[in-house]
Amino acid sequence: MKKYFYLFQCTLVAALGGLLFGFDTAVISGAEEKLQSLWELSNFWHGFTTASALIGTIVGSLIAGKPADRFGRRTTLFGIAFLYLFSALGSALAWDWYSFVLFRLMGGIGVGGASVVSPLYIAETSPANIRGRLVALVQFNIVFGILLAYLSNFFIDALKLGEVEWRWMFGVEAFPAFLFFLLLLLTPRSPRWLVTQNHHEEAEEVLLKLGNSKEQTATELAAIEQSLKMDQHRLEEPFFQKVYAQPIFLAIAIAAFNQLSGINAILYYSKRIFVMAGAGDSAALLNSVGIGIVNLLFTSLAIFVIDYIGRKKLMIVGSIGYILSLSITAWAFLQFDSGEQAEGVGSLIVLGSLMLFIAAHAFGQGAVIWVFISEIFPNRVRARGQALGSFTHWVMAAVISWTFPLFADLTGGYIFAFYALMMVFQLIWVIFYMPETKGVPLEEIQKRLGIE
């Protein structure tokens, strides 16, 4: 594996976009109640404020594909790093609700862009036999970023900084954002993107530097050129056409199901959910840290096995775990809704079931989604396909995060029961419709999906 050292280095740098992705989306969990009180927000506007970054992710996922195709994957990542930095500083220094929402929207654009470009860049620089593990490093860093956000919130809360506490929670993101920007200077441009721009010599140099032999490089360049078919297909060709119907359906389905599990509601409102179940404020923050640790451990396990047992089996195991954990959570809130949960029994059941939920997510959907979407589209439309999957993901995330406070105020039980039902549908989709992409070269996957 020594020959892949430079490849691993480039992968880790690109995956830092995922770390900031995770940190940015989860950091608000420690401050959302303070922000509601500070600006006296109704549940509707509180949900909007919490989901404001997610609205930005919809924009980011929509627009990231075009600059990624025109200017390159690495250049687009530079812009994303700048957005993260500007958003972190702006959110920390926000002077009113409007400015806070504006800066959170900007950070969301960065997150949406990273969800498209980071896995895209890694997929296009990785050999087929280890591509799943390398692209899954984006998810590992997302999860690591979530854990860092929970830990950061916990320690900042322990400092008792008073009125400026929430500002520090958002501001600390500026440090990793600046580091991400600097480290991108050390990475090459995507060889597949270089071929689309007719920079064949540079593409060859990059492939050799990434650990390929001269023979492997020649074979891969020929396969890339054949798949692009530049004389018959232009990068500007229509995306929504019959030939791409199957990968489009697969990308939309996996992205929608990812959020219909309720994952973003749990990540954004973890503290509130534990308080609803009877935990105190400090215990709720500590429980959130526990969720982050479980998330990281099971993501690591999934990354280790994803190229051995495949994407589909991980999704089946994760779906079953979702159904069990969400059903238990729904039962706990309905069973102890009279207030008995405050005595501790309901709180422990909810904590245990949500730990199971996070483990199921990390081992299944969390590890698979960005790998799978980055694999199923042909080279000439991969950026737009990745953007479609990310767009679907973030639209659903915004809807789930915005509506959760409204439904949770009525009863936590029914909303979790709804999420459980959606995961039954996901299991059916995985078993009957989802193809396996383990170990298959990108150019071969498009043939299997009937794309020539």
C-alpha positions in Angstrom: 0.0 0.0 0.0 3.1 2.2 0.1 2.6 3.2 -3.6 -0.8 4.7 -2.6 0.6 7.0 0.1 0.2 10.2 -2.1 -3.4 9.0 -3.0 -4.2 8.6 0.7 -2.8 12.1 1.4 -5.0 13.7 -1.3 -8.0 11.7 -0.2 -7.7 12.9 3.4 -7.4 16.5 2.3 -10.5 16.3 0.1 -12.3 14.5 2.9 -11.7 17.5 5.2 -14.6 19.0 3.3 -16.6 16.3 4.9 -15.3 17.1 8.4 -16.4 20.7 8.1 -19.6 19.5 6.6 -20.3 17.4 9.7 -19.1 20.2 12.1 -21.2 22.9 10.5 -24.4 20.8 10.4 -24.2 19.6 14.0 -22.8 22.6 15.9 -26.2 24.3 16.1 -27.5 21.5 18.3 -25.8 23.0 21.3 -27.1 26.5 20.6 -30.5 26.2 19.0 -32.4 26.6 22.3 -30.3 29.7 23.2 -31.0 31.2 19.8 -34.7 30.6 20.2 -34.7 32.4 23.5 -32.4 35.2 22.3 -34.6 36.2 19.4 -37.9 35.1 20.8 -38.7 32.8 17.9 -41.9 30.8 17.4 -41.5 27.1 16.7 -42.0 27.8 13.0 -39.2 30.4 12.8 -37.1 28.5 15.2 -37.3 25.5 12.8 -36.5 27.8 9.9 -33.4 29.2 11.8 -32.2 25.7 12.6 -32.8 24.6 9.0 -31.3 27.8 7.4 -28.0 26.2 6.8 -29.8 23.3 5.1 -31.6 25.7 2.8 -28.1 26.9 1.8 -27.1 23.2 1.2 -29.9 22.9 -1.4 -28.4 25.9 -3.3 -24.8 24.6 -2.9 -25.7 21.1 -4.1 -27.5 22.6 -7.1 -24.7 25.0 -8.2 -21.6 22.9 -7.3 -21.8 20.6 -10.4 -21.2 23.4 -13.0 -18.1 25.0 -11.5 -16.8 21.4 -10.7 -17.1 20.7 -14.5 -15.9 24.0 -15.7 -13.1 25.0 -13.3 -12.3 21.5 -11.9 -13.0 19.7 -8.7 -10.0 21.1 -6.7 -10.7 24.7 -7.7 -14.3 24.3 -6.5 -13.1 22.9 -3.2 -11.0 26.1 -2.7 -14.2 28.1 -3.0 -16.0 25.8 -0.6 -13.2 26.2 2.0 -13.6 30.0 1.8 -17.4 29.7 2.3 -16.8 27.6 5.5 -14.3 30.2 6.9 -16.5 33.2 6.1 -19.6 31.5 7.5 -17.9 30.5 10.8 -16.6 34.0 11.5 -19.8 35.7 10.3 -22.1 33.4 12.5 -20.0 34.1 15.5 -20.1 37.9 15.0 -23.7 38.1 13.8 -25.4 41.3 15.0 -29.0 40.2 14.6 -31.2 37.3 13.5 -31.1 38.3 9.8 -27.3 38.4 9.7 -27.0 35.1 11.5 -29.3 33.4 9.1 -27.4 34.9 6.1 -24.1 33.6 7.4 -25.6 30.2 8.2 -27.0 30.1 4.6 -23.5 30.8 3.3 -22.1 27.9 5.4 -24.8 25.7 4.0 -23.8 26.5 0.5 -20.4 25.2 1.4 -21.8 22.1 2.9 -24.0 21.4 -0.1 -21.0 22.0 -2.4 -18.7 19.7 -0.3 -21.3 16.9 -0.4 -21.0 17.0 -4.2 -17.4 17.7 -4.9 -15.5 15.9 -2.1 -16.8 12.4 -2.9 -16.6 13.2 -6.6 -12.9 14.1 -6.4 -12.1 11.0 -4.4 -14.0 8.6 -6.6 -12.2 10.0 -9.7 -8.8 9.6 -8.2 -9.3 6.1 -6.6 -8.7 2.6 -8.0 -11.8 0.4 -8.1 -10.5 -2.1 -5.5 -10.3 0.5 -2.7 -12.6 3.2 -4.0 -15.4 2.4 -1.5 -13.2 2.8 1.5 -11.6 6.0 0.2 -14.9 7.7 -0.8 -16.3 6.5 2.6 -13.6 8.6 4.3 -15.8 11.5 3.4 -18.5 10.0 5.6 -16.0 9.2 8.3 -14.9 12.8 8.4 -18.5 14.0 8.4 -19.1 11.8 11.5 -15.8 13.0 13.0 -16.9 16.5 12.4 -20.2 15.9 14.1 -18.4 14.4 17.1 -16.0 17.4 17.2 -19.0 19.7 17.2 -20.7 17.9 20.1 -17.4 17.8 22.1 -16.8 21.5 21.3 -20.3 22.4 22.4 -19.9 20.4 25.6 -16.6 22.0 26.6 -17.7 25.5 25.7 -20.8 25.0 27.8 -18.6 23.9 30.7 -16.7 27.2 30.5 -19.9 29.1 31.4 -19.2 32.0 29.0 -22.7 33.4 29.4 -24.2 35.5 26.6 -21.3 34.9 24.2 -21.3 31.2 24.6 -23.2 30.5 21.4 -20.8 32.7 19.4 -17.8 30.6 20.4 -19.7 27.5 19.4 -19.9 28.7 15.8 -16.6 30.6 15.7 -14.2 27.7 16.4 -15.0 26.3 12.9 -12.8 29.0 11.4 -9.6 27.1 12.4 -10.2 23.8 10.5 -11.7 25.8 7.6 -8.5 27.8 7.2 -6.4 24.6 7.4 -8.6 22.9 4.7 -7.9 25.9 2.4 -4.1 25.6 2.9 -3.9 21.8 2.5 -5.8 21.9 -0.8 -2.6 23.5 -2.3 -0.9 20.1 -1.9 -3.5 18.2 -4.0 -3.5 17.6 -7.8 -6.4 18.1 -10.2 -8.8 15.1 -10.9 -7.3 13.0 -13.8 -10.8 12.3 -15.2 -11.6 16.0 -15.2 -8.3 16.7 -16.9 -9.2 14.3 -19.7 -12.5 16.1 -20.3 -10.4 19.2 -20.7 -8.0 17.5 -23.1 -5.1 17.8 -20.7 -4.0 14.2 -21.3 -0.3 14.7 -20.3 -1.2 16.2 -16.9 -3.8 13.4 -16.4 -1.2 10.8 -17.1 1.3 12.5 -14.6 -1.4 12.6 -11.9 -2.4 8.9 -12.4 1.3 7.9 -12.1 1.8 10.0 -9.0 -1.3 8.4 -7.5 0.3 5.0 -7.5 -0.6 3.5 -10.9 1.9 1.7 -13.1 2.5 2.9 -16.7 0.4 0.0 -17.9 -2.4 0.7 -15.5 -2.3 4.4 -16.4 -2.5 3.7 -20.2 -5.4 1.3 -19.6 -7.3 3.7 -17.4 -6.8 6.7 -19.7 -8.1 4.6 -22.6 -11.1 3.6 -20.6 -11.8 7.2 -19.5 -11.6 8.4 -23.1 -13.8 5.6 -24.3 -16.5 6.3 -21.7 -16.5 10.0 -22.4 -16.9 9.5 -26.2 -16.2 13.1 -26.8 -17.1 12.9 -30.4 -20.7 11.7 -29.6 -21.5 13.1 -26.2 -20.8 16.6 -25.0 -20.6 17.6 -21.3 -23.4 20.0 -22.1 -25.8 17.3 -23.2 -29.2 17.1 -21.4 -29.0 15.3 -18.1 -32.6 14.4 -17.7 -33.0 11.9 -20.5 -34.1 8.3 -20.8 -30.5 6.9 -21.0 -29.8 8.2 -17.4 -33.2 7.2 -15.9 -31.9 4.3 -13.8 -29.0 6.1 -12.1 -31.2 9.2 -11.6 -33.9 7.0 -9.9 -31.3 5.3 -7.7 -29.6 8.6 -6.6 -33.0 10.2 -5.7 -34.2 7.1 -3.8 -31.1 6.6 -1.7 -30.8 10.4 -0.9 -34.5 10.7 0.0 -34.5 7.6 2.3 -31.4 8.9 4.0 -33.3 11.8 5.4 -36.6 10.0 5.9 -34.9 8.1 8.6 -35.0 11.3 10.7 -31.2 11.4 11.0 -30.8 15.2 10.7 -33.6 15.8 13.2 -31.7 13.7 15.7 -28.4 15.3 14.9 -29.8 18.8 15.0 -32.1 18.4 18.0 -30.2 15.7 20.0 -30.0 17.8 23.1 -33.7 18.7 22.9 -34.8 15.1 22.3 -32.9 13.9 25.4 -34.5 16.8 27.4 -37.9 15.7 26.1 -37.1 12.2 27.4 -36.2 13.5 30.9 -32.5 14.3 30.9 -31.1 17.5 32.3 -29.3 20.0 30.1 -25.7 18.9 30.9 -26.6 15.2 30.7 -28.4 15.9 27.3 -25.2 17.5 25.9 -23.1 14.5 27.2 -25.6 12.1 25.7 -25.0 13.9 22.4 -21.3 13.3 22.7 -22.1 9.6 23.2 -24.1 9.6 20.0 -21.1 11.1 18.2 -18.8 8.4 19.5 -21.1 5.6 18.5 -21.4 7.2 15.1 -17.7 7.4 14.6 -17.1 3.8 15.8 -19.6 2.2 13.5 -18.6 4.4 10.5 -15.1 3.2 11.0 -16.3 -0.4 11.0 -18.4 0.2 7.8 -15.4 1.7 6.0 -13.3 -1.3 6.9 -15.8 -3.8 5.4 -17.6 -1.8 2.6 -15.2 -3.1 -0.1 -15.5 -6.7 1.2 -19.2 -7.3 1.9 -20.5 -4.6 -0.5 -22.9 -1.6 -0.4 -26.1 -3.6 -0.5 -25.5 -5.8 2.5 -24.6 -2.8 4.6 -27.8 -1.1 3.6 -29.9 -4.2 4.5 -28.3 -4.4 8.0 -28.7 -0.7 8.5 -32.3 -0.7 7.4 -33.2 -3.5 9.9 -31.4 -1.5 12.7 -33.3 1.6 11.7 -36.7 -0.1 12.0 -36.0 -1.7 15.4 -34.5 1.5 17.0 -37.1 3.9 15.7 -39.9 1.6 16.7 -38.5 1.4 20.2 -38.0 5.2 20.4 -41.6 5.8 19.2 -42.9 3.3 21.8 -40.9 4.9 24.6 -42.3 8.4 23.9 -45.8 7.1 23.7 -45.5 4.8 26.7 -44.0 7.5 29.0 -45.7 10.5 27.5 -47.5 11.2 30.8 -44.2 12.5 32.4 -42.9 9.3 33.9 -40.0 9.5 31.5 -38.6 12.4 33.7 -37.9 9.8 36.4 -35.3 8.2 34.2 -36.8 5.0 32.7 -37.9 6.7 29.5 -34.7 8.6 29.2 -32.6 5.5 29.4 -34.7 3.7 26.8 -34.6 6.6 24.4 -30.8 6.9 24.9 -30.3 3.2 24.2 -32.6 3.1 21.1 -31.0 6.2 19.6 -27.6 4.8 20.1 -28.8 1.7 18.1 -30.3 4.1 15.5 -27.0 5.9 15.1 -25.1 2.6 14.9 -27.5 1.4 12.2 -27.2 4.7 10.3 -23.4 4.8 10.5 -23.0 1.1 9.4 -25.6 1.4 6.5 -26.9 4.6 4.9 -24.2 6.9 6.4 -21.3 4.9 4.9 -23.0 4.0 1.6 -24.8 7.1 0.3 -21.9 9.2 -1.0 -20.0 6.2 -2.2 -23.0 4.8 -4.1 -24.0 8.1 -5.7 -20.4 8.9 -6.8 -20.3 5.5 -8.6 -23.5 5.1 -10.5 -23.2 8.0 -13.1 -20.9 7.9 -16.1 -18.0 10.3 -16.3 -19.6 12.8 -18.6 -22.5 13.6 -16.2 -21.0 12.4 -12.8 -20.8 16.0 -11.4 -24.5 16.6 -12.3 -25.5 13.2 -10.9 -23.7 13.9 -7.7 -25.4 17.3 -7.5 -28.8 15.7 -8.0 -28.3 13.2 -5.2 -27.0 15.9 -2.9 -29.8 18.3 -3.8 -32.4 15.6 -3.0 -30.6 14.8 0.3 -30.6 18.4 1.4 -34.1 19.3 0.3 -35.3 16.4 2.5 -33.0 17.4 5.3 -34.4 20.9 5.3 -38.0 19.6 5.4 -37.2 17.1 8.2 -35.3 19.7 10.3 -37.8 22.5 9.8 -40.8 20.4 10.7 -39.4 18.4 13.6 -40.0 21.1 16.3 -43.7 21.4 15.2 -44.4 17.7 15.3 -42.3 17.0 18.4 -44.3 19.5 20.3 -47.4 17.4 19.6 -45.9 14.1 20.5 -42.4 12.7 19.9 -43.8 9.2 19.5 -45.7 9.6 16.3 -42.9 11.4 14.4 -40.5 8.5 15.2 -43.2 6.0 14.2 -43.4 7.8 10.8 -39.6 7.5 10.4 -39.7 3.8 11.2 -42.4 3.2 8.5 -40.2 5.0 5.9 -37.4 2.7 6.7 -39.6 -0.3 6.0 -40.0 1.1 2.5 -36.2 1.6 2.3 -35.6 -2.0 3.1 -37.9 -3.1 0.3 -36.1 -0.7 -2.1 -32.7 -2.1 -1.2 -33.7 -5.7 -1.6 -35.5 -5.4 -4.9 -34.0 -2.4 -6.7 -30.5 -1.4 -5.5 -27.6 -2.8 -7.5 -24.2 -3.9 -6.0 -21.3 -1.7 -7.2 -18.5 -3.3 -5.0 -15.2 -3.6 -6.8 -16.6 -2.6 -10.3 -14.6 0.0 -12.3 -16.6 3.2 -12.8 -16.6 2.7 -16.6 -18.0 -0.8 -16.2 -20.8 0.3 -13.8 -22.3 2.5 -16.5 -22.4 -0.5 -18.9 -24.2 -2.6 -16.3 -26.8 0.2 -15.9 -27.4 0.1 -19.7 -25.5 3.3 -20.5 -23.3 3.3 -23.5 
